Amino acid sequence: MKNYTSLLLGILVALFLLGTSSLYIVDQRQQAILFQLGEVVDVKTSPGLYFKIPLAQNVRYFDSRILTMDTAEPERFITSEKKNVLVDLFVKWRIIDVKQYYVSVRGDEMLAQTRLAQTVNSSLRDEFGNRTVHDVVSGERDKIMEIMRQKADADARKIGVEVVDVRLKRVDLPQEVSESVYRRMEAERKRVANELRSTGSAESEKIRADADRQREVILAEAYRKAQEVKGEGDAKASAIYASAFQPNPEFYAFYRSLEAYKQSFRNKSDMMVLEPTSEFFKYLKNSGRNAK
């Protein structure tokens, strides 16, 4: 009885181990290749539970997510001006044909990245060699990245890989060149600043001169109008005086003489040298009587 129980338990354990070794799971983040005696017999790109022949078949998994290839050190390239620049970049890629990927690079991620790096570097040398420092830094940077992506993707598909994106993180000049370039840029900026200051000063003088001219014109026009108004006022005043004093001219003459006396004898220190018979004293000499 004991032997029968042990045999049954052994059979159950063997069946369990056989069942577990004949199943494999492909995650949604993975792709899988099924091998039989070292030969590829099936490719699984969809997630799920699959069967395999125990001992005769084995499974190898590959990441189907977008992967990143980042340069450890900036690469040196030469522009059309024969100037060295240091370029730091990264590449986003993923496996789209897992069987081709395995056949081409034996499924080795490092080999795939080496292939991508060679393609990108070769293309970058061509693109940078046809452009200036300004172009690669800012002028045509986006265009260069798109060209690089297309070229890298065309080559990467030969190994079952798709290049999603290529990005230039940084483009710098070597240290030995940076200082001289910065000094030249600083001198150029100073020259432009001085030109702008000179232009601004000239414009300022021009604006001031125009403002002064307009001021003189406005003052002259205002003075002319003021004199016109004053003349019109004097004329009306004279007309009013004439109309008021016309009925009695003698009273008008007497009134004007009193006004003259007020103005002449306003200050005690004033002195006048006149003949006593002067017409000016007509009403003073005849005060209290009719002046004839």
C-alpha positions in Angstrom: 0.0 0.0 0.0 2.8 2.4 0.9 4.6 1.6 -2.4 1.3 2.3 -4.3 0.9 5.7 -2.6 4.5 6.7 -3.2 4.2 5.7 -6.9 1.0 7.7 -7.3 2.5 10.7 -5.6 5.5 10.5 -7.9 3.3 10.3 -10.9 1.4 13.4 -9.8 4.6 15.4 -9.2 6.0 14.3 -12.6 2.7 15.3 -14.3 2.8 18.7 -12.5 6.4 19.4 -13.5 5.7 18.3 -17.0 2.6 20.6 -17.2 4.5 23.6 -15.8 7.5 23.0 -18.2 5.2 22.8 -21.2 3.6 26.2 -20.5 5.0 29.7 -20.9 3.6 33.2 -20.6 4.3 36.2 -22.9 3.8 39.5 -21.1 2.3 42.5 -22.9 5.7 44.2 -22.7 7.4 41.3 -24.4 7.8 39.3 -27.6 9.0 35.7 -27.6 10.8 33.3 -29.9 10.2 29.5 -29.6 13.3 27.4 -30.3 13.5 23.7 -31.0 17.0 22.3 -31.0 18.4 25.8 -31.6 16.1 26.5 -34.6 13.4 29.1 -34.6 10.1 27.4 -34.9 7.6 30.1 -33.8 7.4 33.8 -32.9 4.9 35.2 -30.3 4.2 38.9 -30.5 0.8 38.9 -28.6 0.5 38.5 -24.9 -1.0 35.2 -23.6 -0.4 31.6 -22.4 1.3 29.3 -24.8 2.4 25.6 -24.9 5.8 24.1 -25.8 7.4 20.7 -25.8 9.2 20.1 -22.6 13.0 19.5 -22.9 12.8 19.8 -26.7 11.8 23.4 -27.0 12.8 26.6 -25.1 11.7 30.2 -25.2 13.6 33.5 -25.3 12.0 36.8 -24.4 12.6 40.2 -25.9 11.5 43.6 -24.7 8.9 45.2 -27.0 8.9 48.6 -25.3 10.7 51.7 -26.6 14.3 51.6 -25.6 16.9 54.3 -25.2 20.4 54.4 -26.5 22.3 57.3 -24.8 25.9 58.2 -25.6 28.2 57.9 -22.6 30.5 60.7 -23.9 29.9 63.5 -26.4 31.1 62.7 -29.9 33.4 65.1 -31.9 32.3 66.2 -35.4 33.6 68.7 -37.9 31.4 71.4 -39.5 31.7 72.9 -43.0 33.8 75.6 -41.4 36.3 73.0 -40.3 35.4 73.6 -36.6 35.1 70.8 -34.1 31.9 70.5 -32.1 31.0 68.1 -29.3 27.6 66.4 -29.8 25.6 64.7 -27.0 22.6 62.7 -28.3 20.2 59.9 -27.6 18.2 57.5 -29.8 14.7 56.0 -29.1 14.2 52.6 -30.7 12.2 49.4 -30.4 12.0 45.9 -31.9 9.4 45.5 -34.6 10.6 42.2 -36.2 11.8 40.0 -33.4 12.9 37.1 -35.7 15.0 39.4 -37.9 16.4 41.1 -34.8 17.5 37.7 -33.5 19.0 36.6 -36.9 20.8 39.9 -37.4 22.3 40.6 -34.0 21.6 37.3 -32.2 19.0 39.2 -30.0 21.9 41.1 -28.3 20.8 44.6 -27.3 24.4 45.8 -27.1 25.1 44.7 -30.6 21.9 46.4 -31.8 22.9 49.7 -30.1 26.4 49.4 -31.6 24.9 49.1 -35.0 22.6 52.1 -34.4 25.5 54.2 -33.0 27.6 53.5 -36.1 24.7 54.5 -38.4 23.9 57.7 -36.5 27.5 58.7 -36.2 28.2 58.2 -39.9 25.1 60.2 -40.9 25.9 63.0 -38.4 29.4 63.4 -39.9 27.8 63.8 -43.3 25.2 66.3 -42.1 27.6 68.4 -39.9 30.1 68.4 -42.7 27.6 70.3 -44.9 26.5 72.9 -42.3 28.0 75.7 -40.2 28.2 75.9 -36.4 25.1 78.2 -36.4 23.1 75.7 -38.5 23.8 72.7 -36.2 23.3 74.7 -33.0 20.1 76.5 -33.8 19.4 77.2 -37.5 18.7 73.7 -38.8 18.8 71.6 -35.7 15.3 70.2 -36.0 15.9 69.4 -39.7 19.1 67.6 -38.9 17.3 65.5 -36.2 14.6 64.5 -38.6 17.1 63.6 -41.3 19.0 61.5 -38.8 15.9 59.7 -37.7 15.0 58.8 -41.2 18.5 57.6 -42.1 18.9 55.6 -38.9 15.4 54.1 -39.3 16.1 53.0 -42.8 19.2 51.1 -41.7 17.7 49.8 -38.4 14.9 48.1 -40.2 17.4 45.7 -41.8 17.9 44.3 -38.3 14.3 44.3 -37.3 14.4 47.6 -35.4 12.4 50.8 -35.7 14.1 54.2 -34.8 11.4 56.3 -33.1 13.4 59.4 -32.5 16.9 60.9 -32.6 17.6 63.9 -30.4 20.6 66.2 -30.1 20.7 67.0 -26.4 23.7 69.4 -26.6 26.1 70.8 -29.2 29.1 72.4 -27.7 32.5 73.7 -28.9 35.6 72.1 -27.5 37.1 73.9 -24.5 40.1 75.1 -26.4 37.9 76.8 -29.0 35.1 78.0 -26.7 37.0 80.9 -25.1 38.1 82.4 -28.4 34.6 82.1 -29.8 33.1 83.6 -26.8 35.5 86.6 -26.9 34.7 87.1 -30.6 31.0 86.9 -29.9 31.4 89.4 -27.0 33.3 91.8 -29.3 30.6 91.4 -32.0 27.8 92.1 -29.4 29.7 95.2 -28.2 30.0 96.4 -31.7 26.3 96.0 -32.4 25.5 97.6 -29.0 27.6 100.6 -29.9 26.0 100.9 -33.3 22.6 100.8 -31.7 23.6 103.4 -29.1 24.9 105.7 -31.9 21.7 105.2 -33.9 19.6 105.9 -30.8 21.6 109.1 -30.0 21.2 110.4 -33.6 17.4 109.6 -33.5 17.2 111.3 -30.1 18.8 114.5 -31.4 16.6 114.4 -34.4 13.5 114.1 -32.2 14.7 116.9 -29.9 15.4 119.2 -32.9 11.9 118.5 -34.4 10.3 119.0 -31.0 12.1 122.4 -30.6 11.1 123.4 -34.1 7.5 122.5 -33.4 7.7 124.4 -30.1 8.9 127.6 -31.9 6.2 127.2 -34.5 3.5 126.7 -31.9 4.7 129.7 -29.8 4.9 131.9 -32.9 1.4 130.9 -34.0 0.1 131.5 -30.4 1.8 134.9 -30.2 0.3 135.9 -33.6 -3.2 134.8 -32.5 -2.7 136.6 -29.2 -1.7 139.8 -30.9 -4.7 139.5 -33.2 -7.0 139.0 -30.3 -5.3 141.9 -28.4 -5.6 144.2 -31.4 -9.3 143.3 -31.8 -9.8 144.0 -28.1 -8.0 147.3 -28.2 -10.0 148.3 -31.2 -13.3 147.4 -29.5 -12.1 149.2 -26.3 -11.3 152.3 -28.3 -14.7 152.1 -30.0 -16.4 151.7 -26.7 -14.4 154.7 -25.2 -15.2 156.8 -28.2 -18.8 155.9 -28.1 -18.9 156.6 -24.3 -17.1 160.0 -24.4 -18.4 161.3 -27.7 -21.3 163.2 -26.1 -18.9 165.2 -23.9 -15.3 165.5 -25.3 -14.2 167.9 -22.7 -15.1 165.4 -19.9 -13.1 162.7 -21.9 -10.1 165.0 -22.0 -10.4 165.8 -18.3 -10.7 162.0 -17.5 -7.6 161.2 -19.6 -5.7 164.0 -17.8 -6.6 162.5 -14.4 -5.3 159.1 -15.5 -2.1 160.7 -16.6 -1.7 162.5 -13.3 -2.2 159.2 -11.4 0.5 157.5 -13.4 2.9 160.4 -13.2 2.6 161.1 -9.5 2.4 157.5 -8.3 5.7 157.7 -6.3 6.8 160.6 -4.1 10.3 160.4 -5.4 9.3 160.9 -9.0 10.5 164.1 -10.6 9.3 165.9 -13.7 10.9 168.9 -15.4 8.2 170.8 -17.4 7.3 174.4 -18.1 4.6 175.8 -15.8 2.6 176.8 -18.9 2.7 173.2 -20.2 -0.6 171.9 -21.5 0.0 169.0 -19.0 -1.0 171.2 -16.1 -4.1 172.6 -17.7 -6.6 171.1 -15.3 -4.3 171.5 -12.2 -4.1 175.3 -12.9 -7.8 175.6 -13.5 -9.1 173.3 -10.8 -12.4 174.5 -9.5 -13.1 176.4 -12.7 -14.0 175.4 -16.2 -10.9 174.7 -18.1 -10.7 176.6 -21.3 
